[in-house]
């Protein structure tokens, strides 16, 4: 479904992170956690193509779905346009697309691992897991504490937070919904993840979900596998169309014959089992 | 209003064809688009065997365009027939199968196999992919190569044979003529322009294949010129393409000499572009009192311009 969606708001979280709310209820109503939309801001010829974005929030007004939001980090021309968009602008939005996360069932636990803007798909996943009464932890890493966003949102959903910052900086204590935000560990988000996987007896079932830079995904998939845990990772590849038409966004997947097989991350993903990807 | 166009023995209900390599096998789009409403669907290039293609990154954007070096990843002709053709038939798509070979014999074998498949309406010969070293382009870059492939395929099929020409040659007109002389029913032009983009910070090529094919609005004026030039030389229909993103762009190709057009990159930007293109063509026909769209083909007016009176 392709919608010319009105921008309801554009909230700048920092000098490069923003959240754009779009009036696209038709897409939001169908969206499952981990799915994405293909977005084009304006009708310019440069950048020419749409960009994939995870659906961050499904926006509701009482019981009515009014749209969805995108969490974006300014890294290039398309995300710059999205950073500068204004309420009332229109953005072309195609979706929902792709294979979503498979949520676990109780008594399994869910450990979500987010790096930077990779936080995006976990807001809706956390809601789905909450509705299923799943014990959920968010391992969330950023460069600095002022790039850890929406801690209160996850805390309100009963998600336990495990934070890391690469420089060791600490977020404002009030950020986790009035409770004291946990002190982040210095370093990469895989540190507390590995510590906890090691500490956890092998009996209790844990599903590891991850979204973030590809080296992080590779590390998470390897660590999860090393401790005998399944993982689901949401990859981001350079994508042309989002519908399987162009074969740009392929990722090598292990095949029975042993030789890696290129599959399209737009329609076979963006969520893959961590152990099926050739990292 | 008659939008139909004729490509050899094949009548298309309208001149809009989804370009090979830009529309998967057609089935990927069947939930989004009524693929039977298109004039035709040129499916992704097929070899006899499956191919993995090039490693990513496979595309990069450039001003008003994009480069691709997919490397013809594909499921091979046998899986295509078994897995994709049933749906394409059921949905009533006019299927144009794009075939690629590393040898003359492979083109012949593909053509022989596909000629017996119900629902295959035409064969487009890919002799122009700039991204793979073996076969294909080595035929399309020479007069003999082009003639040999067309003649060999011509012998084994009654389907319309449509070689797709590369613009990466000194004189596309002579290649077009060689294709016609060898028995082609029509020619498709143009494939992408060999191009390159570099990340200056890392000094790395932006594509894993180093070079790739440029498509999109950036190439349109060159493609229009090539269609115009070929129209002067050959009598067989031309299927024009290169950066078409609006009805006016499609009409421009037709006026330059194209009988039908293919749309590729614009379909990535807007998968619902087809009804917009068709609507735009219809409203143009109304404005210009055209009842038969094919009358537009090659209707470029190069008579002396009357001087307009410009009041000062």
Interface residues (C-beta under 8 A of the other chain):
Chain A: X2 X40 X45 X46 X47 X48 X49 X50 X92 X94 X237 X238 X240 X241 X243 X244 X245 X246 X247 X248 X249 X250 X251 X252 X259 X260 X261 X262 X267
Chain B: X21 X22 X23 X24 X28 X29 X32 X44 X52 X53 X55 X56 X57 X58 X59 X60 X61 X63 X64 X65 X66 X68 X70 X73 X216 X217 X265 X267 X268 X269 X270 X271 X272
